[in-house]
Amino acid sequence: MKTSAPLKSACKQYEEDLVLHYYGENSEGERHSVERHLADCDPCRLFLEDLRKLLPQITQAEEMPQSFWDNYYRETVSKLTSYDEKKYWWRSFFAPMRTWMVPAFGSLAAAVLVVGLMFGNDKLNLSIEPRVERIPQEILADKSQLEFFESMEILEALSKLEAQDEPKTDVINHDAGRAAMPGQVA
Amino acid sequence: MAEQQELRDEELVALSQQGQRDCFDVLVRRYMEKAFHIAFNFTRDTETAKDLSQDAFLRAYANIKQFDGRSSFYTWFYRIVVNLCLDHARRHRRVAWESLDQMAEESGEQEQFADSTFAPDEHAIAGETKRRVDKTLETMPKKQRTAFLLRNHQGLSIADVAKVMKTTEGTVRVYLHRAVAALRQSLLEFV
């Protein structure tokens, strides 16, 4: 196919305004100006008619069946889900948890924490053992001395006992000495 | 889910930012057709358009917390789709040109066949129109094409196109005008 007729152009200064006029994108002042010009200019009128015939043909989009759009939507949502799974991979660890498990575990953890704090601060003492008064350290330091003095008292007592028993012992020893030397002449 | 579908984009985005995935799913359902069509207009291939537009949803979701609400969600999201499509076009330029050459050859064969045997019917004209549009869009500078596709195919206002493309409205007007002029030139014989 060959072009059968030479192309008739619009007036150069109005061509752009005519395109905008077709799209309804010119201002009110421009629109009035174009309309006044069109009344007197055949090439510009022809140009605008061409646009009104040509451009709607170009716009015709290929009609896709509904199944195409259903499939398109499903695929897109699936791709978005895959993206979420990659980005928030750590969520899979918590996936088995049901909604009721979260507050349950939370309450349990809070209870454990409270009990731990109470025992840790020694505010809750459940033991029923009697309290044993502790001996102050300065007293404990003299304990060995106390024992020493106590042992000294025992020794003193022993020496007293020995002193009481001493005369008898001397007599016995004296008699024993005589017996031991029978051949001696006094 | 039914209640969430009633929510506005800003509310859905705010809830998605708080980790409500199902709210983002609503945004997917709301914009999947537009995202697919814009990717298709760039790539002219169903599977590639599907992959690219789905990828755009993934990127939007991954960066949803960075969305500060200065523009609308769809402007922000379209920018992601368009950038992905432009990246894809850069990577696959060679392939696109090869397929374009193939299309041109097939088109030539059909022309000969039509001229010698049959009068062209509406279907053939529509097919030829599509091929010529594809070819013109393919050879058009990227920014012109992007501006045209966003305005003509997606119905974004010029102000929104400018936000998506991070340029001024005046520049978008120029791109749009040039793109339309090029398409008119290529399609005039079918009018």
Chai-1 contact restraints between the chains, C-beta under 6 A:
chainA,res_idxA,chainB,res_idxB,connection_type,confidence,min_distance_angstrom,max_distance_angstrom,comment,restraint_id
A,M1,B,E111,contact,1.0,0.0,6.0,A-B,restraint_1
A,T3,B,E189,contact,1.0,0.0,6.0,A-B,restraint_2
A,S4,B,E189,contact,1.0,0.0,6.0,A-B,restraint_3
A,L7,B,L188,contact,1.0,0.0,6.0,A-B,restraint_4
A,E16,B,H177,contact,1.0,0.0,6.0,A-B,restraint_5
A,V19,B,L176,contact,1.0,0.0,6.0,A-B,restraint_6
A,V19,B,H177,contact,1.0,0.0,6.0,A-B,restraint_7
A,V19,B,V180,contact,1.0,0.0,6.0,A-B,restraint_8
A,E25,B,I158,contact,1.0,0.0,6.0,A-B,restraint_9
A,D50,B,R184,contact,1.0,0.0,6.0,A-B,restraint_10
A,D50,B,V191,contact,1.0,0.0,6.0,A-B,restraint_11
A,K53,B,V191,contact,1.0,0.0,6.0,A-B,restraint_12
A,L54,B,L187,contact,1.0,0.0,6.0,A-B,restraint_13
A,Q57,B,T129,contact,1.0,0.0,6.0,A-B,restraint_14
A,I58,B,V133,contact,1.0,0.0,6.0,A-B,restraint_15
A,T59,B,N152,contact,1.0,0.0,6.0,A-B,restraint_16
A,T59,B,H153,contact,1.0,0.0,6.0,A-B,restraint_17
A,A61,B,H37,contact,1.0,0.0,6.0,A-B,restraint_18
A,Y72,B,M32,contact,1.0,0.0,6.0,A-B,restraint_19
A,Y73,B,R29,contact,1.0,0.0,6.0,A-B,restraint_20
A,T76,B,V28,contact,1.0,0.0,6.0,A-B,restraint_21
A,T76,B,Q54,contact,1.0,0.0,6.0,A-B,restraint_22
A,T76,B,F57,contact,1.0,0.0,6.0,A-B,restraint_23
A,V77,B,D25,contact,1.0,0.0,6.0,A-B,restraint_24
A,K79,B,L58,contact,1.0,0.0,6.0,A-B,restraint_25
A,L80,B,Y61,contact,1.0,0.0,6.0,A-B,restraint_26
